[in-house]
């Protein structure tokens, strides 16, 4: 782990540690899709037009930060302003701050967000971890940035670089400690997947989460270990490089999609369904506003082959790019597209170089990637499909799409927004800016004497605060 600062890294390890050490204003329940309060007690649209352009947020009283300072509206304002850009120690910026014109502090426990546009879904954007502005005033920022209000605090005393890092229960936690019976929780750094499994089975670790699907059978044969799965939030898809004008034709994208067997991908790359399930919707079921859509593309290799031939693409060479972890998916897709008459060349790109490689829009035609689906209603759709979106580095542009997405934001009621968002999901399925393939399964294994494990759909949301173990 490079840092315990929730805004200092986008790394997985950082996220599940800061989920224990920081609270958020609100959070989206991945099981119900509802927005619930945490540090925020209530939120109210106070705009004259009731269009969601001004939000009054009431805050929890009696909350202490790990440094002993009290939580107030000043901390919310400071956090949102400080994390608005990549200044200071900030790597993971607060994108929602771009929608705010002014932060108005009414009193210590009331703040008003004056937005630059109507947003009836703004409460879902309040899922932000809050810094202590007092800590930043009195400490070096490298120490201040790990001070939160969560049930645990980052504990340097049980952290050893390259070996382990740990958290200790904050006994003055505002929510009480009854739900957090474990005093210390230590995370071991074991980089090799097989070694992690061996450590679990040998009793050297109590819990293993984000288990590789290939390890499922090995672990499940152990009668002293419980292994659970949950449909995840990682939406894997086939992408198109729109700098190649051939992909501007929906008929080409549809024919390529028809040639791909999701069943084969699940069977071969996801261990026969242990590691994932077929997906027809870019939005994950755990996502806010997820809707059932009509699947308009089905696996039909014969029709795909004849369509590709009619489009003059038979025998054409396309380069498929992917990172090493997606090699088995790539091999299935290569085989499927070769069978449909295309020649697929493979290009493996190291994960560290992937984002820049994709953004350069050079050296590939097709690519395999995934979206970790979480956050506000339009968060992922905005960044993947809207022109200029942070993840739309592959060049997709559609005025029709952008008009539909804008109409979601302009919904006059929350129910109307959800209805329009369902239509937007169907549009993406019909028009195939990308082609959804598989949703991962989150797999967690733990010894039978371990309790309180709550599985999240993604490791980014995993929170082990409630775990405890009985001694044998």
C-alpha positions as CSV (number, residue, x, y, z in Angstrom):
1,X,0.0,0.0,0.0
2,X,1.5,3.3,-1.0
3,X,-0.6,5.5,1.3
4,X,-3.6,5.4,3.7
5,X,-4.8,8.7,2.4
6,X,-8.2,8.1,0.7
7,X,-7.4,10.8,-1.8
8,X,-3.7,10.0,-2.2
9,X,-4.1,6.9,-4.3
10,X,-6.5,5.0,-6.6
11,X,-5.0,1.7,-5.4
12,X,-7.2,-1.1,-4.2
13,X,-5.4,-1.5,-0.9
14,X,-5.9,2.2,-0.2
15,X,-9.6,1.9,-0.7
16,X,-10.4,-1.0,1.6
17,X,-8.2,0.5,4.3
18,X,-9.8,4.0,4.1
19,X,-13.3,2.3,4.1
20,X,-12.5,1.4,7.7
21,X,-10.8,4.6,8.7
22,X,-13.0,7.2,7.0
23,X,-16.7,7.8,7.0
24,X,-18.6,9.3,4.1
25,X,-21.5,11.8,4.1
26,X,-23.8,9.3,2.3
27,X,-23.4,5.9,0.8
28,X,-25.3,3.8,-1.8
29,X,-26.5,0.5,-0.5
30,X,-25.3,-2.1,-3.1
31,X,-28.1,-4.5,-2.2
32,X,-31.1,-2.0,-2.3
33,X,-29.7,0.8,-4.5
34,X,-30.9,3.3,-1.8
35,X,-28.9,6.4,-0.8
36,X,-28.3,6.3,3.0
37,X,-26.8,8.8,5.4
38,X,-23.6,8.3,7.4
39,X,-22.0,11.6,8.4
40,X,-25.0,13.3,6.8
41,X,-28.2,13.0,8.8
42,X,-30.5,14.5,6.1
43,X,-30.5,16.3,2.8
44,X,-33.1,18.5,1.3
45,X,-33.6,20.2,-2.1
46,X,-34.2,23.9,-1.1
47,X,-34.1,25.4,-4.6
48,X,-37.1,27.5,-5.5
49,X,-37.8,25.4,-8.6
50,X,-37.3,22.1,-6.7
51,X,-34.9,21.1,-9.5
52,X,-32.0,20.0,-7.3
53,X,-29.8,23.0,-7.8
54,X,-29.4,23.8,-4.0
55,X,-29.0,21.2,-1.3
56,X,-29.2,21.7,2.4
57,X,-27.3,19.0,4.3
58,X,-27.6,18.4,8.0
59,X,-24.6,16.7,9.6
60,X,-24.2,14.2,12.4
61,X,-23.3,15.9,15.8
62,X,-20.9,14.6,18.4
63,X,-18.5,13.0,15.8
64,X,-14.8,13.0,16.6
65,X,-11.8,12.6,14.3
66,X,-9.0,10.3,15.3
67,X,-6.9,13.4,16.4
68,X,-9.7,14.3,18.9
69,X,-11.0,17.3,16.9
70,X,-14.8,17.6,16.4
71,X,-16.4,17.1,13.0
72,X,-18.3,20.1,11.6
73,X,-19.4,21.7,8.3
74,X,-16.0,23.3,8.0
75,X,-14.5,19.9,7.5
76,X,-16.9,19.1,4.7
77,X,-16.2,22.4,2.9
78,X,-12.4,22.0,3.4
79,X,-12.4,18.4,2.0
80,X,-14.5,19.3,-1.1
81,X,-12.3,22.3,-1.9
82,X,-9.0,20.6,-1.1
83,X,-9.8,17.5,-3.2
84,X,-11.3,19.4,-6.2
85,X,-8.0,19.3,-8.0
86,X,-4.7,17.4,-8.0
87,X,-3.0,19.9,-5.7
88,X,-1.1,18.8,-2.6
89,X,-1.3,15.1,-1.9
90,X,-4.4,14.6,-3.9
91,X,-4.3,11.9,-6.6
92,X,-7.9,10.8,-6.5
93,X,-9.9,14.0,-7.0
94,X,-13.5,14.7,-6.0
95,X,-15.1,15.0,-9.4
96,X,-18.4,16.0,-7.8
97,X,-16.9,19.3,-6.7
98,X,-17.0,20.5,-10.3
99,X,-20.8,20.8,-10.0
100,X,-20.6,23.1,-7.0
101,X,-20.6,26.9,-7.3
102,X,-20.6,27.7,-3.6
103,X,-20.4,26.0,-0.2
104,X,-22.5,27.9,2.3
105,X,-22.0,27.1,6.0
106,X,-25.2,27.8,7.9
107,X,-23.9,26.6,11.2
108,X,-21.5,23.9,12.6
109,X,-23.8,21.1,11.5
110,X,-25.5,22.5,8.4
111,X,-24.0,23.2,5.0
112,X,-25.7,24.2,1.7
113,X,-24.3,23.1,-1.7
114,X,-25.2,25.6,-4.4
115,X,-24.8,23.8,-7.7
116,X,-24.0,25.2,-11.2
117,X,-26.7,22.9,-12.7
118,X,-29.9,21.1,-11.5
119,X,-29.0,17.7,-10.1
120,X,-31.8,15.7,-8.4
121,X,-29.3,12.8,-7.9
122,X,-26.8,15.0,-6.0
123,X,-27.2,13.1,-2.7
124,X,-25.5,10.1,-4.3
125,X,-22.5,12.4,-5.0
126,X,-22.1,13.0,-1.3
127,X,-20.4,9.6,-1.0
128,X,-17.1,11.3,-0.1
129,X,-14.6,10.6,2.7
130,X,-14.1,13.6,4.9
131,X,-10.8,15.1,6.1
132,X,-10.2,17.0,9.3
133,X,-9.3,20.6,8.5
134,X,-7.9,21.0,12.0
135,X,-5.4,18.1,11.4
136,X,-4.2,19.9,8.2
137,X,-3.7,23.1,10.2
138,X,-1.7,21.4,13.0
139,X,0.1,18.5,11.3
140,X,2.2,17.8,8.4
141,X,-0.1,16.8,5.5
142,X,1.4,13.3,5.3
143,X,0.1,12.7,8.8
144,X,-3.1,14.8,8.5
145,X,-4.4,13.0,5.4
146,X,-4.9,9.7,7.3
147,X,-7.0,11.3,10.1
148,X,-10.7,10.3,9.6
149,X,-13.8,9.6,11.7
150,X,-14.1,5.9,11.0
151,X,-14.4,3.0,13.5
152,X,-10.7,2.3,13.0
153,X,-7.6,4.4,12.6
154,X,-4.5,3.7,10.5
155,X,-1.9,2.4,13.0
156,X,1.8,3.0,12.1
157,X,2.8,0.9,15.1
158,X,1.6,-2.3,13.5
159,X,2.6,-1.3,9.9
160,X,5.8,-2.6,8.4
161,X,6.6,-1.5,4.8
162,X,6.4,-4.4,2.4
163,X,5.2,-6.9,5.1
164,X,2.0,-5.7,6.6
165,X,-0.2,-2.7,7.5
166,X,-2.8,-2.4,10.1
167,X,-5.7,-0.6,11.8
168,X,-6.7,-0.2,15.4
169,X,-10.2,0.3,16.7
170,X,-11.1,4.0,17.6
171,X,-12.7,3.6,21.0
172,X,-14.3,7.0,20.8
173,X,-16.1,6.3,17.5
174,X,-19.3,8.2,17.3
175,X,-21.3,5.1,16.3
176,X,-20.1,3.1,19.3
177,X,-17.9,0.0,19.2
178,X,-20.5,-2.8,19.7
179,X,-20.4,-3.6,16.0
180,X,-16.6,-3.5,15.9
181,X,-15.4,-6.2,18.4
182,X,-11.8,-6.6,17.0
183,X,-9.1,-4.3,18.5
184,X,-6.5,-4.8,15.8
185,X,-6.8,-5.9,12.1
186,X,-3.6,-6.6,10.2
187,X,-3.3,-7.0,6.4
188,X,-0.5,-9.1,5.2
189,X,1.2,-8.3,2.0
190,X,1.4,-11.5,0.0
191,X,1.8,-10.8,-3.7
192,X,1.5,-14.3,-5.1
193,X,-2.0,-15.7,-5.5
194,X,-1.0,-19.3,-4.7
195,X,1.0,-18.2,-1.6
196,X,-2.1,-16.3,-0.4
197,X,-4.2,-19.5,-0.7
198,X,-1.5,-21.5,1.1
199,X,-1.4,-19.0,3.9
200,X,-5.2,-19.2,4.4
201,X,-5.3,-23.0,4.4
202,X,-2.3,-23.1,6.9
203,X,-4.1,-20.8,9.2
204,X,-1.6,-18.0,8.8
205,X,-4.3,-15.6,7.8
206,X,-8.0,-15.6,8.8
207,X,-9.7,-14.1,5.7
208,X,-8.8,-14.0,2.0
209,X,-11.0,-11.7,-0.2
210,X,-11.0,-11.1,-3.9
211,X,-10.0,-14.7,-4.3
212,X,-8.9,-15.8,-7.8
213,X,-11.6,-18.0,-9.3
214,X,-8.9,-20.6,-10.2
215,X,-8.3,-21.1,-6.5
216,X,-12.0,-21.8,-5.7
217,X,-11.9,-25.6,-5.9
218,X,-8.7,-25.8,-3.9
219,X,-10.2,-23.8,-1.1
220,X,-13.6,-25.3,-1.1
221,X,-12.2,-28.8,-0.5
222,X,-11.0,-27.6,2.9
223,X,-13.8,-28.4,5.5
224,X,-12.6,-25.8,7.9
225,X,-13.0,-22.9,5.5
226,X,-16.1,-21.1,4.3
227,X,-16.1,-19.7,0.8
228,X,-18.8,-17.3,-0.5
229,X,-19.4,-15.6,-3.8
230,X,-21.5,-12.5,-4.7
231,X,-22.2,-10.9,-8.1
232,X,-19.6,-8.2,-8.5
233,X,-19.4,-4.7,-9.8
234,X,-16.6,-5.1,-12.4
235,X,-18.2,-4.8,-15.8
236,X,-15.9,-6.4,-18.4
237,X,-16.4,-5.3,-22.0
238,X,-15.0,-5.3,-25.5
239,X,-14.1,-1.8,-26.7
240,X,-13.6,-0.2,-30.1
241,X,-11.0,2.3,-31.1
242,X,-13.0,5.0,-32.8
243,X,-10.0,6.6,-34.4
244,X,-10.5,3.7,-36.9
245,X,-13.5,5.0,-38.9
246,X,-14.8,1.5,-39.6
247,X,-16.2,1.4,-36.0
248,X,-18.5,4.4,-36.6
249,X,-20.7,1.9,-38.4
250,X,-23.1,0.2,-36.0
251,X,-23.5,-2.7,-38.4
252,X,-19.7,-3.4,-37.9
253,X,-19.9,-3.2,-34.1
254,X,-23.0,-5.5,-34.1
255,X,-21.4,-8.1,-36.4
256,X,-18.3,-8.2,-34.3
257,X,-20.4,-8.5,-31.1
258,X,-22.5,-11.3,-32.6
259,X,-19.3,-13.3,-33.2
260,X,-18.4,-13.4,-29.6
261,X,-19.5,-16.2,-27.3
262,X,-20.0,-14.9,-23.7
263,X,-20.7,-18.5,-22.7
264,X,-17.2,-19.5,-23.8
265,X,-15.6,-16.5,-22.0
266,X,-17.3,-17.5,-18.8
267,X,-16.5,-21.2,-19.2
268,X,-12.8,-20.6,-20.0
269,X,-11.8,-17.3,-18.5
270,X,-14.1,-17.3,-15.4
271,X,-13.8,-20.9,-14.4
272,X,-17.2,-22.1,-15.7
273,X,-19.1,-19.3,-13.8
274,X,-17.3,-19.4,-10.5
275,X,-15.5,-16.1,-11.3
276,X,-18.2,-14.3,-13.3
277,X,-21.5,-14.3,-15.1
278,X,-22.6,-13.2,-18.6
279,X,-23.7,-9.6,-18.8
280,X,-25.8,-7.7,-21.3
281,X,-25.8,-4.3,-19.5
282,X,-22.8,-2.0,-19.0
283,X,-24.4,-1.0,-15.7
284,X,-23.9,-3.5,-12.9
285,X,-26.8,-4.8,-10.7
286,X,-25.2,-3.2,-7.7
287,X,-25.2,0.2,-9.4
288,X,-27.6,2.9,-8.6
289,X,-30.5,2.9,-11.0
290,X,-29.7,-0.5,-12.6
291,X,-32.5,-1.7,-14.9
292,X,-33.3,-4.9,-16.7
293,X,-32.9,-4.3,-20.4
294,X,-33.8,-6.2,-23.6
295,X,-30.8,-8.0,-25.0
296,X,-30.6,-7.0,-28.6
297,X,-27.4,-8.8,-29.5
298,X,-27.1,-12.6,-29.4
299,X,-24.3,-15.0,-30.2
300,X,-24.7,-15.9,-33.9
301,X,-21.4,-16.7,-35.5
302,X,-22.8,-17.7,-38.9
303,X,-24.8,-14.4,-39.3
304,X,-21.8,-12.5,-37.9
305,X,-19.5,-14.0,-40.6
306,X,-21.9,-13.3,-43.4
307,X,-22.4,-9.7,-42.2
308,X,-18.7,-9.1,-41.9
309,X,-18.2,-10.4,-45.4
310,X,-20.9,-8.2,-46.7
311,X,-19.3,-5.2,-45.1
312,X,-16.0,-6.1,-46.8
313,X,-14.2,-7.0,-43.7
314,X,-13.6,-10.7,-44.3
315,X,-9.9,-11.5,-44.0
316,X,-9.2,-8.0,-42.5
317,X,-6.7,-7.8,-39.7
318,X,-7.6,-6.1,-36.4
319,X,-5.3,-5.7,-33.4
320,X,-6.8,-6.7,-30.0
321,X,-5.1,-5.1,-27.0
322,X,-5.4,-6.2,-23.3
323,X,-3.5,-6.4,-20.1
324,X,-2.0,-9.7,-18.9
325,X,-4.8,-10.5,-16.5
326,X,-7.2,-10.6,-19.4
327,X,-5.2,-13.0,-21.6
328,X,-7.7,-15.9,-21.4
329,X,-10.6,-13.6,-22.3
330,X,-8.5,-12.4,-25.2
331,X,-7.8,-15.9,-26.5
332,X,-11.5,-16.7,-26.6
333,X,-12.3,-13.5,-28.4
334,X,-9.5,-14.1,-30.9
335,X,-10.8,-17.6,-31.6
336,X,-14.3,-16.4,-32.0
337,X,-13.4,-13.5,-34.4
338,X,-11.1,-15.7,-36.4
339,X,-13.9,-18.1,-36.9
340,X,-16.1,-15.3,-38.2
341,X,-13.5,-14.4,-40.8
342,X,-11.4,-11.7,-39.2
343,X,-7.7,-12.0,-38.5
344,X,-6.9,-11.0,-34.9
345,X,-3.5,-10.0,-33.8
346,X,-2.8,-9.9,-30.1
347,X,-1.1,-7.0,-28.2
348,X,-0.4,-7.4,-24.5
349,X,0.2,-4.1,-22.6
350,X,1.5,-4.0,-19.1
351,X,-1.1,-2.7,-16.6
352,X,1.0,0.2,-15.5
353,X,1.0,1.5,-19.1
354,X,-2.5,0.6,-20.0
355,X,-4.3,4.0,-19.5
356,X,-1.8,6.0,-21.5
357,X,-1.7,3.3,-24.2
358,X,-5.4,3.4,-24.7
359,X,-5.6,7.2,-24.6
360,X,-3.0,7.4,-27.4
361,X,-5.5,5.6,-29.7
362,X,-2.7,4.0,-31.6
363,X,-1.5,0.5,-32.1
364,X,-4.9,-1.2,-31.5
365,X,-8.4,-1.6,-33.0
366,X,-10.2,-3.5,-30.3
367,X,-9.5,-3.7,-26.6
368,X,-10.7,-5.5,-23.4
369,X,-11.2,-3.5,-20.3
370,X,-13.6,-3.2,-17.3
371,X,-15.4,-0.6,-15.3
372,X,-15.6,-0.9,-11.5
373,X,-19.2,0.1,-11.3
374,X,-20.0,2.3,-8.3
375,X,-20.9,5.8,-7.3
376,X,-23.5,8.3,-8.4
377,X,-26.3,7.6,-10.9
378,X,-24.6,8.8,-14.1
379,X,-21.0,8.6,-12.9
380,X,-19.8,5.7,-15.0
381,X,-22.0,6.6,-18.0
382,X,-20.7,10.2,-18.0
383,X,-17.0,9.2,-17.8
384,X,-17.2,6.3,-20.4
385,X,-19.6,7.7,-23.0
386,X,-19.8,11.4,-22.8
387,X,-17.3,13.3,-25.0
388,X,-14.4,14.4,-22.8
389,X,-15.4,11.8,-20.1
390,X,-12.3,10.7,-18.1
391,X,-12.6,7.1,-19.3
392,X,-13.8,8.0,-22.8
393,X,-10.2,7.9,-24.1
394,X,-11.2,5.5,-27.0
395,X,-12.9,8.3,-28.9
396,X,-16.7,7.5,-28.8
397,X,-18.9,10.5,-29.7
398,X,-22.6,10.6,-30.2
399,X,-24.8,13.7,-30.0
400,X,-27.9,11.5,-29.6
401,X,-26.3,9.8,-26.6
402,X,-25.4,13.0,-25.0
403,X,-28.9,14.4,-25.5
404,X,-30.3,11.3,-23.8
405,X,-27.9,11.6,-20.9
406,X,-28.7,15.3,-20.5
407,X,-32.4,14.4,-20.3
408,X,-31.7,12.1,-17.4
409,X,-30.1,14.9,-15.4
410,X,-33.1,17.2,-16.3
411,X,-35.7,14.8,-15.0
412,X,-38.3,16.7,-13.0
413,X,-38.5,13.9,-10.3
414,X,-36.2,11.2,-9.0
415,X,-38.6,8.5,-10.4
416,X,-38.5,10.3,-13.8
417,X,-34.7,10.3,-13.7
418,X,-34.6,6.6,-13.0
419,X,-37.0,5.9,-15.9
420,X,-34.9,7.9,-18.3
421,X,-31.7,6.3,-17.0
422,X,-33.3,2.9,-17.8
423,X,-33.9,4.1,-21.4
424,X,-30.3,5.3,-21.5
425,X,-29.1,1.8,-20.5
426,X,-31.2,0.3,-23.3
427,X,-29.7,2.8,-25.8
428,X,-26.2,1.7,-24.9
429,X,-27.2,-2.0,-25.3
430,X,-28.8,-1.2,-28.7
431,X,-26.1,1.0,-30.1
432,X,-23.0,-0.8,-28.7
433,X,-20.5,2.0,-28.0
434,X,-18.8,-0.8,-26.1
435,X,-20.0,-4.4,-25.9
436,X,-20.6,-5.8,-22.3
437,X,-19.3,-9.3,-21.7
438,X,-19.1,-10.5,-18.1
439,X,-19.7,-9.3,-14.5
440,X,-17.2,-10.7,-12.1
441,X,-18.0,-12.6,-8.9
442,X,-16.6,-11.3,-5.7
443,X,-15.1,-14.4,-3.9
444,X,-14.3,-14.3,-0.2
445,X,-12.9,-17.2,1.9
446,X,-12.5,-17.3,5.7
447,X,-12.0,-19.8,8.5
448,X,-15.1,-21.2,10.2
449,X,-14.3,-19.4,13.5
450,X,-14.4,-16.0,11.7
451,X,-17.7,-14.0,11.8
452,X,-19.0,-10.7,10.7
453,X,-17.8,-10.9,7.1
454,X,-19.9,-8.7,4.8
455,X,-19.2,-9.2,1.1
456,X,-19.2,-6.1,-1.1
457,X,-19.6,-6.4,-4.9
458,X,-16.2,-4.9,-5.4
459,X,-12.9,-4.8,-3.4
460,X,-13.1,-1.0,-3.6
461,X,-16.1,-1.2,-1.3
462,X,-14.9,-4.1,0.9
463,X,-15.1,-3.1,4.6
464,X,-13.8,-5.6,7.2
465,X,-14.6,-3.4,10.2
466,X,-17.1,-5.9,11.6
467,X,-15.0,-9.0,11.5
468,X,-14.1,-11.0,14.6
469,X,-12.8,-14.5,15.4
470,X,-13.3,-16.9,18.2
471,X,-10.1,-18.6,19.5
472,X,-9.9,-22.3,18.8
